Amino acid sequence: MQKNIISVSIPSALIKQVDQLGQIEDRSRSSIMRRALLAYISARTPEEIVEADDLEAIKISGQEYALEQGLTLNQLKDVLEDNNSEERGKARNKVK
């Protein structure tokens, strides 16, 4: 995935929170901002609109989550499959 540098104005109070979170999670400002931006976009993008770069970002986020939680990628896959099964069950119950 190609990376680009952007310049954004952010209030000092928000940067302070980002830095505090970075210390707690042992992450860089860039990592925290990337994750926040991905979360924002994914919450507002229809599921049908998924491009190759999005899938790569999802893969990277999944790997980061697995590392944070001490999970292997296979364990993460199991967690995601369990969650998907639960969501499908809820959707079937709504249709009935």
DRENBAKE-204703 format. One record per residue: residue number from 1; x, y, z of N, C-alpha, C, CB in turn; residue in three letters. Coordinates in pm, 1 decimal, always signed. Last residue first. Glycine has a CB too. Layout:
N
[NUM,[X,Y,Z],[X,Y,Z],[X,Y,Z],[X,Y,Z],'ala']
...
end
This chain:
96
[96,[-3818.7,-1316.9,+1078.3],[-3931.4,-1402.6,+1118.9],[-4044.9,-1325.6,+1174.5],[-3888.0,-1502.4,+1219.0],'lys']
[95,[-3621.0,-1126.6,+1054.0],[-3704.5,-1154.8,+937.1],[-3828.2,-1231.7,+977.0],[-3626.1,-1232.9,+832.0],'val']
[94,[-3489.4,-1132.8,+1295.4],[-3563.3,-1012.2,+1261.8],[-3660.0,-1038.2,+1146.2],[-3466.8,-898.9,+1226.0],'lys']
[93,[-3360.8,-1380.5,+1282.3],[-3467.3,-1362.0,+1381.8],[-3551.1,-1237.0,+1351.5],[-3406.6,-1351.7,+1523.3],'asn']
[92,[-3169.4,-1328.9,+1088.7],[-3274.9,-1427.7,+1059.8],[-3391.2,-1409.8,+1156.5],[-3219.2,-1572.4,+1069.1],'arg']
[91,[-3007.0,-1146.1,+1227.1],[-3076.9,-1102.9,+1105.1],[-3190.3,-1199.9,+1072.1],[-2978.1,-1093.2,+985.6],'ala']
[90,[-2905.4,-1308.8,+1429.4],[-2988.5,-1193.9,+1465.1],[-3070.0,-1148.1,+1344.7],[-2901.4,-1078.1,+1518.0],'lys']
[89,[-2755.3,-1487.5,+1272.1],[-2866.2,-1536.7,+1353.5],[-2960.9,-1424.6,+1392.2],[-2813.7,-1605.3,+1478.3],'gly']
[88,[-2562.2,-1315.8,+1169.6],[-2654.8,-1381.6,+1076.8],[-2776.2,-1433.8,+1152.0],[-2584.6,-1497.0,+1002.0],'arg']
[87,[-2430.0,-1250.8,+1409.2],[-2499.0,-1145.8,+1334.0],[-2598.8,-1206.2,+1235.5],[-2397.6,-1057.6,+1259.2],'glu']
[86,[-2319.8,-1500.8,+1478.5],[-2415.6,-1435.4,+1568.2],[-2496.0,-1329.8,+1493.9],[-2343.0,-1371.9,+1687.6],'glu']
[85,[-2145.9,-1535.9,+1263.1],[-2254.0,-1631.9,+1284.9],[-2361.7,-1571.7,+1373.6],[-2199.9,-1761.2,+1347.6],'ser']
[84,[-1967.0,-1325.4,+1306.0],[-2049.2,-1326.1,+1184.9],[-2166.9,-1421.4,+1200.1],[-1964.9,-1365.2,+1062.6],'asn']
[83,[-1849.5,-1409.1,+1546.7],[-1925.6,-1284.5,+1542.9],[-2017.2,-1279.5,+1421.5],[-1831.3,-1164.5,+1542.1],'asn']
[82,[-1720.3,-1642.3,+1455.3],[-1822.5,-1650.7,+1560.7],[-1911.0,-1526.9,+1559.4],[-1756.7,-1667.3,+1699.4],'asp']
[81,[-1540.4,-1528.6,+1274.6],[-1643.2,-1620.8,+1225.5],[-1755.3,-1635.7,+1327.2],[-1582.0,-1758.0,+1193.8],'glu']
[80,[-1379.9,-1381.0,+1450.9],[-1457.9,-1312.4,+1348.5],[-1568.9,-1400.6,+1294.1],[-1367.8,-1267.4,+1235.4],'leu']
[79,[-1267.9,-1590.1,+1601.0],[-1347.2,-1486.3,+1667.5],[-1436.4,-1416.2,+1566.1],[-1255.4,-1383.9,+1738.5],'val']
[78,[-1126.5,-1727.0,+1398.3],[-1234.3,-1794.4,+1471.4],[-1326.2,-1692.9,+1539.8],[-1175.8,-1891.3,+1575.8],'asp']
[77,[-939.0,-1528.9,+1331.4],[-1034.2,-1576.6,+1230.3],[-1153.3,-1645.3,+1298.5],[-964.5,-1674.6,+1131.1],'lys']
[76,[-795.1,-1523.4,+1569.0],[-869.2,-1405.0,+1526.5],[-975.1,-1444.3,+1424.2],[-773.8,-1298.6,+1467.7],'leu']
[75,[-678.4,-1776.0,+1555.5],[-771.9,-1746.8,+1664.7],[-857.2,-1624.8,+1630.6],[-695.4,-1723.3,+1797.1],'gln']
[74,[-515.4,-1735.0,+1331.6],[-621.0,-1836.7,+1326.1],[-724.1,-1813.8,+1436.7],[-560.4,-1978.2,+1338.2],'asn']
[73,[-338.9,-1544.8,+1426.8],[-431.0,-1505.4,+1321.4],[-544.1,-1607.2,+1306.2],[-356.3,-1489.3,+1189.3],'leu']
[72,[-339.0,-1558.9,+1787.2],[-281.4,-1595.4,+1658.3],[-381.1,-1551.6,+1551.4],[-250.4,-1750.6,+1649.5],'thr']
[71,[-353.6,-1292.5,+2026.5],[-416.8,-1397.9,+1947.8],[-331.3,-1433.4,+1827.1],[-556.7,-1354.9,+1902.8],'leu']
[70,[-304.3,-1079.2,+2193.0],[-227.0,-1201.9,+2212.3],[-286.8,-1319.8,+2138.6],[-216.7,-1234.2,+2359.0],'gly']
[69,[-421.8,-842.4,+2139.5],[-498.1,-935.4,+2221.8],[-422.2,-1064.9,+2250.3],[-629.2,-967.3,+2154.5],'gln']
[68,[-234.5,-722.1,+1971.7],[-272.3,-656.4,+2097.4],[-339.1,-753.8,+2193.9],[-366.1,-538.7,+2069.7],'glu']
[67,[-234.7,-902.2,+1756.0],[-113.5,-884.6,+1836.0],[-146.5,-823.9,+1972.9],[-12.4,-795.3,+1761.1],'leu']
[66,[-496.2,-863.9,+1662.3],[-452.9,-996.8,+1706.8],[-329.5,-985.7,+1795.4],[-423.6,-1088.0,+1585.9],'ala']
[65,[-482.3,-594.9,+1586.2],[-573.0,-636.3,+1693.9],[-528.7,-770.9,+1750.0],[-719.3,-644.5,+1643.0],'tyr']
[64,[-299.3,-614.1,+1374.2],[-266.6,-532.8,+1492.0],[-352.6,-573.9,+1610.4],[-286.0,-382.7,+1462.0],'glu']
[63,[-447.1,-774.9,+1199.7],[-319.0,-823.2,+1251.1],[-278.9,-746.0,+1376.4],[-209.6,-811.0,+1143.7],'gln']
[62,[-661.9,-604.0,+1148.0],[-684.5,-734.6,+1210.4],[-557.5,-791.0,+1270.3],[-740.8,-832.3,+1109.3],'gly']
[61,[-529.8,-395.4,+1020.1],[-597.4,-370.2,+1147.4],[-622.4,-499.5,+1222.7],[-729.3,-297.2,+1124.4],'ser']
[60,[-445.7,-532.1,+788.4],[-345.7,-475.5,+880.1],[-407.6,-451.2,+1016.9],[-287.7,-343.6,+823.6],'ile']
[59,[-697.0,-592.1,+676.3],[-602.7,-699.3,+709.5],[-500.3,-649.7,+811.8],[-531.0,-750.7,+581.9],'lys']
[58,[-796.7,-336.9,+631.4],[-866.8,-426.3,+723.1],[-773.9,-537.7,+768.9],[-992.7,-485.1,+656.5],'ile']
[57,[-613.5,-251.8,+439.4],[-622.1,-180.5,+567.6],[-691.6,-266.6,+672.1],[-697.0,-46.7,+550.8],'ala']
[56,[-677.5,-430.5,+234.4],[-542.9,-431.9,+291.9],[-542.5,-363.3,+428.2],[-442.5,-363.0,+197.0],'glu']
[55,[-937.2,-349.2,+180.3],[-913.8,-484.9,+229.1],[-775.5,-497.1,+292.3],[-928.7,-586.1,+114.9],'leu']
[54,[-887.4,-93.6,+85.0],[-966.3,-110.8,+206.5],[-940.7,-248.3,+266.3],[-1116.4,-91.9,+177.5],'asp']
[53,[-751.5,-150.5,-149.1],[-680.2,-79.8,-42.1],[-753.7,-93.6,+90.6],[-663.3,+68.9,-77.6],'asp']
[52,[-962.6,-272.7,-296.1],[-843.6,-349.3,-259.1],[-767.0,-282.4,-145.5],[-752.3,-366.7,-380.2],'ala']
[51,[-1279.9,-160.9,-158.4],[-1177.3,-168.1,-261.2],[-1056.2,-243.9,-207.6],[-1136.9,-26.5,-308.4],'glu']
[50,[-1616.1,-168.0,-114.8],[-1490.8,-212.0,-54.8],[-1390.0,-231.6,-167.2],[-1509.9,-343.7,+28.7],'val']
[49,[-1917.4,-97.7,-85.4],[-1806.1,-23.4,-144.7],[-1677.3,-59.1,-72.4],[-1831.4,+129.5,-138.5],'ile']
[48,[-2098.3,-238.1,+62.4],[-2082.0,-276.1,-76.6],[-1960.6,-210.2,-141.4],[-2206.0,-241.1,-153.6],'glu']
[47,[-2115.2,-117.3,+310.5],[-2037.9,-240.3,+299.0],[-2010.6,-278.6,+154.7],[-2109.4,-352.6,+368.3],'glu']
[46,[-2072.4,+237.9,+307.0],[-2156.2,+119.7,+283.7],[-2070.3,-3.7,+259.6],[-2250.1,+142.8,+164.0],'pro']
[45,[-1901.9,+407.8,+558.6],[-1894.7,+356.8,+422.2],[-1985.4,+236.0,+407.0],[-1750.1,+320.3,+385.0],'thr']
[44,[-1883.8,+484.0,+821.6],[-1966.3,+565.4,+732.7],[-1968.5,+517.4,+588.3],[-1918.7,+705.8,+736.2],'arg']
[43,[-1711.0,+325.5,+955.7],[-1842.0,+346.0,+1017.0],[-1937.4,+420.1,+923.5],[-1827.1,+422.9,+1147.4],'ala']
[42,[-1482.2,+348.6,+804.2],[-1555.7,+222.0,+799.4],[-1694.7,+234.9,+860.6],[-1477.6,+113.0,+871.6],'ser']
[41,[-1398.6,+609.6,+874.6],[-1440.7,+578.4,+738.0],[-1524.7,+451.2,+733.9],[-1318.6,+563.6,+646.8],'ile']
[40,[-1337.5,+574.0,+1147.7],[-1433.2,+675.3,+1104.1],[-1488.4,+641.9,+965.8],[-1367.5,+814.1,+1102.8],'tyr']
[39,[-1140.1,+376.6,+1138.2],[-1264.3,+352.0,+1211.6],[-1372.9,+448.8,+1166.8],[-1241.2,+364.5,+1363.2],'ala']
[38,[-941.9,+512.1,+991.8],[-1001.9,+388.5,+939.1],[-1135.0,+358.6,+1007.3],[-905.7,+269.7,+957.7],'leu']
[37,[-884.0,+716.3,+1175.8],[-938.4,+749.1,+1044.5],[-1004.5,+627.2,+980.0],[-827.8,+803.4,+953.5],'leu']
[36,[-778.7,+567.6,+1386.2],[-897.0,+651.0,+1407.6],[-963.9,+684.3,+1274.1],[-859.1,+780.7,+1482.4],'ala']
[35,[-555.0,+452.3,+1262.4],[-660.9,+365.9,+1316.3],[-789.7,+444.8,+1337.9],[-615.8,+301.5,+1448.7],'arg']
[34,[-407.7,+684.7,+1201.2],[-450.3,+591.6,+1095.5],[-567.9,+507.6,+1142.4],[-333.7,+500.1,+1053.1],'arg']
[33,[-361.5,+785.8,+1460.7],[-441.2,+863.0,+1366.1],[-491.3,+775.4,+1250.9],[-359.4,+980.1,+1311.6],'met']
[32,[-198.2,+583.2,+1565.4],[-326.4,+614.4,+1629.9],[-416.7,+690.1,+1532.3],[-304.3,+697.9,+1759.4],'ile']
[31,[+20.2,+596.4,+1390.1],[-55.5,+472.7,+1404.7],[-193.7,+499.4,+1463.6],[+20.8,+373.7,+1492.6],'ser']
[30,[+111.7,+859.7,+1433.5],[+64.9,+817.1,+1301.3],[-21.4,+692.4,+1310.4],[+183.4,+791.4,+1208.7],'ser']
[29,[+196.6,+851.8,+1696.9],[+84.0,+937.6,+1659.9],[+24.3,+890.6,+1527.2],[+128.8,+1086.0,+1650.0],'arg']
[28,[+270.6,+506.3,+1782.8],[+305.9,+639.6,+1734.7],[+179.7,+720.8,+1708.6],[+391.7,+630.6,+1606.8],'ser']
[27,[+223.6,+318.5,+2085.5],[+198.1,+344.8,+1944.3],[+242.7,+486.6,+1909.2],[+48.2,+324.9,+1911.0],'arg']
[26,[+178.9,+211.2,+2345.7],[+309.0,+201.2,+2279.7],[+292.7,+211.7,+2128.0],[+378.9,+68.6,+2317.1],'asp']
[25,[-50.1,+266.7,+2480.4],[-54.1,+155.4,+2385.7],[+78.6,+130.7,+2314.0],[-161.0,+180.5,+2284.0],'glu']
[24,[+32.2,+482.6,+2641.4],[-34.4,+367.0,+2701.3],[-25.5,+245.0,+2610.0],[-181.1,+399.6,+2731.4],'ile']
[23,[+136.9,+659.3,+2450.8],[+222.1,+607.6,+2558.5],[+162.5,+481.5,+2618.7],[+241.6,+713.8,+2667.7],'gln']
[22,[-91.4,+706.9,+2296.4],[+28.5,+648.9,+2236.0],[+122.7,+590.3,+2339.3],[+101.3,+753.1,+2154.9],'gly']
[21,[-252.6,+836.6,+2478.1],[-292.5,+705.0,+2430.2],[-173.2,+632.4,+2367.7],[-407.4,+717.3,+2328.5],'leu']
[20,[-103.1,+1073.5,+2494.6],[-125.5,+991.1,+2614.3],[-163.8,+849.1,+2574.6],[-235.7,+1053.0,+2703.7],'gln']
[19,[-122.1,+1164.1,+2228.8],[+8.8,+1131.0,+2286.0],[-4.6,+1043.2,+2410.9],[+85.4,+1259.3,+2320.5],'asp']
[18,[-398.4,+1210.0,+2213.3],[-334.5,+1114.6,+2121.6],[-200.6,+1069.7,+2179.0],[-314.6,+1177.6,+1980.8],'val']
[17,[-424.9,+1411.2,+2405.8],[-492.4,+1283.1,+2424.7],[-430.9,+1174.5,+2336.3],[-641.8,+1297.1,+2394.6],'gln']
[16,[-272.1,+1610.8,+2280.0],[-232.5,+1563.4,+2413.3],[-295.7,+1427.0,+2440.1],[-274.5,+1665.4,+2523.5],'lys']
[15,[-426.0,+1652.5,+2054.4],[-290.8,+1596.4,+2038.9],[-241.8,+1541.0,+2172.5],[-191.8,+1704.2,+1985.7],'ile']
[14,[-646.1,+1772.7,+2175.8],[-662.7,+1642.8,+2111.1],[-526.9,+1574.9,+2090.5],[-735.5,+1658.9,+1976.2],'leu']
[13,[-533.7,+2011.1,+2265.0],[-593.3,+1919.0,+2362.3],[-610.2,+1779.2,+2303.5],[-728.8,+1972.4,+2409.9],'ala']
[12,[-458.8,+2138.5,+2025.4],[-356.5,+2091.4,+2120.3],[-411.6,+1989.8,+2219.6],[-297.4,+2209.3,+2196.2],'ser']
[11,[-638.7,+2044.1,+1728.5],[-627.3,+2119.8,+1854.1],[-526.0,+2054.7,+1950.1],[-765.6,+2130.2,+1922.5],'pro']
[10,[-481.0,+2015.3,+1416.5],[-548.4,+1944.0,+1525.1],[-530.0,+2024.6,+1653.7],[-492.1,+1797.7,+1541.2],'ile']
[9,[-454.2,+2026.1,+1072.3],[-455.7,+2107.9,+1194.1],[-539.9,+2036.6,+1299.0],[-511.5,+2251.8,+1165.9],'ser']
[8,[-248.8,+1816.6,+877.4],[-381.3,+1842.1,+932.4],[-366.0,+1927.6,+1058.0],[-456.0,+1708.5,+964.1],'val']
[7,[-96.7,+1695.1,+592.8],[-83.8,+1792.1,+700.8],[-224.8,+1829.2,+746.8],[-2.8,+1919.5,+654.8],'ser']
[6,[+21.6,+1372.0,+489.9],[-75.0,+1480.9,+486.7],[-50.4,+1572.4,+606.0],[-220.6,+1426.7,+487.6],'ile']
[5,[+195.3,+1149.9,+286.0],[+203.5,+1235.4,+403.9],[+102.2,+1347.4,+385.7],[+348.9,+1292.1,+425.0],'ile']
[4,[+108.4,+820.2,+184.4],[+120.8,+962.5,+156.2],[+126.0,+1038.0,+287.6],[+3.6,+1012.9,+68.2],'asn']
[3,[+196.4,+495.4,+68.9],[+166.2,+586.9,+179.0],[+191.0,+730.1,+134.1],[+251.4,+553.4,+304.3],'lys']
[2,[+66.1,+212.9,-96.1],[+141.7,+336.4,-103.7],[+100.3,+428.4,+9.5],[+121.6,+404.8,-239.5],'gln']
[1,[+84.8,-116.4,+0.0],[+0.0,+0.0,+0.0],[+89.7,+123.1,+0.0],[-96.7,-0.4,+121.7],'met']
end
